[in-house]
Amino acid sequence: MKTGKELKPGTVIKLENDPWLVQKAEFTKSGRNSAIMKTKLKNLLTGYKTEIVYSADDKLEDVILDRKEATLSFISGDTYTFMDTTDYTMYELNAEDIEAVLPFVEEGMTDVCEAIFFEDRLVSVELPTTIVRTVDYTEGSARGDTSGKVMKPAKLANGTELQVADFIEIGDKIEIDTREGGSYKGRAK
Amino acid sequence: MKASWDIFCSVVDNFGDVGVTFRLARQLVAEHHLQVRLWIDDLNAFARLCPGADPLADQQVQDGVIVCRWPKEWSKTWQPVDLPDVVVEAFACRLPPDYIEAMHGAEKRPLWFNLEYLSAEDWVSGCHGLPSIQSSGLRKYFFFPGFTEKTGGLLREAGLIEKRQAFQVNPAARHSFLRRLNIMPHAEARLMSLFAYEHAGLGSWLDCLAQADRKTHLLVPEGRILGDVQRWLGVEELKAGAVHGRDALTIQVLPFVRQEDYDQLLWCCDFNVVRGEDSFVRAQWAGQPLIWHIYEQDDDAHWAKLDAFLELYMAGLSELAQQALTEVWHSWNGGKAMTHGWNALEQHTDELAAHAERWCLEQALQEDLTTALVRFYQSWI
């Protein structure tokens, strides 16, 4: 069983006997010790998509999935092709299927991802918790701050924007924590 | 045949839960002619809001609402009841497993609402009305009160604003109401009410009122703030009925009053300090300036709610009034000294009063929460 709070992109839960893939999950505190998870789900049998809300402590039946290591091979329009690193099989996913990690997926990335299979079908991909990306654009340091506490916006090669430390410059490699939407972790060593 | 509704209310630590659910239940009965059972797990809290109620009765009728005891040991004592057409679990309280089981096995399953907390945050409109499919296959719908048309709106009885406006322009009605509660303010004094949680900076605010040029008569219904008031006054005991003067400030402690009386009390006052959810909404319908003492949450999640409301509420106020109001609300909720912010706010009294009335009328243009729930049910069937 999984609780509402544990739902994250890539989780598959069973509802009314059908497997549903969590494509997006947003956690919010709603009120006194109460929290909710808004999810975007896709029925893996029919392809039907819907939005559903759960209380953080709702109990849901999760589906045990196969997981394999995979890397991104190439991107063609909205189609993302991943390759199984052990048997070199190619699998395709639509942008929507990996909506939650899409901001950090870019051509040429070498991260070893976790490919999630339901009945031998690739349904989603999870990125490693920490990834390294290059800053494509950011303004110069405004205050000369070196503490890492002052933040400023920066853009990655695929256009994703995130807040980084003030001392980060164009071309710097940064570490990103991919959980909960992705956030700057520090300058890559 | 009347549609039947069950509302479940778990009283956690205050009166907001029971206050909101009783208002909702009464409105469903009075205006939508529905049959309503209100299940409450703490009838003592209910009896304080509804003085005629019996805290020991398993079942009683109050204002047309069938009020039932929600026993702690539900599964041991519960006898199966006829399932209603609609079930409301208020503020994410958990329905008894036996009851859910009965819903699951029913030929005609009820519509199941989770009535959520009030928030002005953006995400609320994206979640309002969405279903939640349980592992049993039952569906419940999340219903969010709120301040925009993309939410469920606020509890507001039919004719409330007209009734309030008529009361406020009728000095005899006001005088008569205040006399009934033994409130006899000085003719030149402004009237204020204080219903809040504990506040470390309260003394600085009372100092401001005591040292002001204008007299203030501060009404304090019994509640959690009383200890701080007592400390400031330096008295050994502070009970309902007590009246103490300090320079320009008179403080009067009131007994806990029923909902209708509390509404009229808010209408009588020039400024109200309110807390939680129920009194917060009622103070907005009073059309008077207010301070909201928000319920403190883990991880400081309440600050985002406070600021989200302020952002909506302050639209149209001058920049200086916005700054002063923000400082006062932040100081109050942060337990900080109030002197600077309050003195700044005092410069905008007329603007804030006009704004409070305007905000009230704008909010009243929206569908009320009870009607929105009923309409959702009608669409659902």
Interface residues (C-beta under 8 A of the other chain):
Chain A: M1 K14 L15 E16 E26 T28 K29 S30 G31 R32 N33 S34 I36 K38 T50 E51 I52 V53 Y54 S55 D58 K59 L60 E61
Chain B: V12 F91 A92 N114 E116 Y117 L118 S119 E121 W123 G126 C127 L130 P131 S132 I133 Q134 S135 G137 F142 Y295 Q297 D298 D299 A301
